[in-house]
Amino acid sequence: MKQSALILLFILTLALLSAGEYNEYYFRFELTDQSRLAELSQIISIDAVRGFYVYAYANDNEWAAFQKTGLKAQLLEHPGLNPNARMAGSKDAMRLWDSYPTYETYISMMQDFAADYPSLCRIVNAGTTVGGRQILFAVISDNVNNREAEPRLMYTATMHGDETVGYILMLRLIDTLLSGYGSDPRLTNLVNSAELWINPNANPDGTYYGGNSTVASARRYNNNGYDLNRNFPDPNGAQYSGAPRQTETTLMMNLGMEQRFHLVANFHGGAEVVNYPWDHQYTLHTDDAWYQSISRAYASSAQNNGPAGYLDDLENGITNGAQWYVTTGNRQDWTNYAARGREVTIEVSSTKNPVASTL
């Protein structure tokens, strides 16, 4: 009986993953020689390393290339599958933050933030995705229509479309900053002292792969089947693995070079840890001590204000990227090298696309 149930689950998973123009495989394999990680990251999208097990994603071409390595893969249920995802079809339905917004609700919420707080918030559309959806930023400042001599901070989430927790957290952060301005001294000081750019969803095509009304079959990759966080130019200027540069990548690069953000937090899911540069090489960043300090400050705050055991993966909540596993083509390294900003990657949830009631 147990074997039959597993076979049925496997067939259902493949059916859901095959519903679009490309397959997205999620799998794990055993790797005793960790030195091969750099080589393998050029073939597949490594998601996590736990002991001798490597967890990864692949599109059809990447899967075919992985088969030639001789490593034996175990297909797993896709982390983006959330068949009973509770969806909110209106702004009012999002008030308790225990639902996922439909794409139309998301757009409406962003527009309403600016309409409700016109002196504090404006919405910037960085451009349109491959699938025709908008990459939106809420820009928040006490003098929102004028550039002031103050730091520009960018918070962005869900460039892996199946990592949906950051999506909701960023919407809630926008709401908290705007509703708390003038009454909460700490929030007021932050809005008065900085220009904040908040992008709740950097890959809406992946999140809404099953359609605008559901996140039930969210995917990591974009509409063309590429991992956007493996698609940026390496510090040497070469496009990662020769993969075609995606529209979403170009839009983020253009915005980064135009705005020159001073500090960037890129929110992901699948682990609970702050990841700091570099990711593409073991050589430490010149400002490694500073990165460790700011990462530790975030992790300690999360641990002190969260449930027991939260955000304590790897080195008690922080890790150097390459020491975890080497990747190339990610935005963190591009921002720190090419755009001269300071970006860290914050993995905020061990579950990627959780039941909405837990949000």
Buried (B, 14 or more C-beta within 10 A) or exposed (E): EEEEEEEEEEEEBBEBBEEBEBBBBBBBBEBEEEEEBBEBBBBBBBBBBEEEEBBBBBBEEBBEBBEEBEBEBEBBEBBBBBEEBBBBBBBEBBEEEBBBBBBEBBBBBBBBBBEEBEEBBBBBEBBEBBBEBBBBBBBBBBEBEEEBEBEBBBBBBBBBBBBBBBBBBBBBBBBEBBBBBEEBEEBBEBBEEBBBBBBBBBBBBBBBBBEBBBBBBBBBBBBBBBBBBBBBBBBEEEBBBEBEBBBBBEBBBEBBEEBEBBBBBBBBBBBBBBBBBBBBBEEBBEBBEEBBEBBBEBBBEBBEEEEEEBBBBBBEBBBBBBBBBBBBBBBBBBBBBBBEBBBBBBBBBBBBBBEBEEB
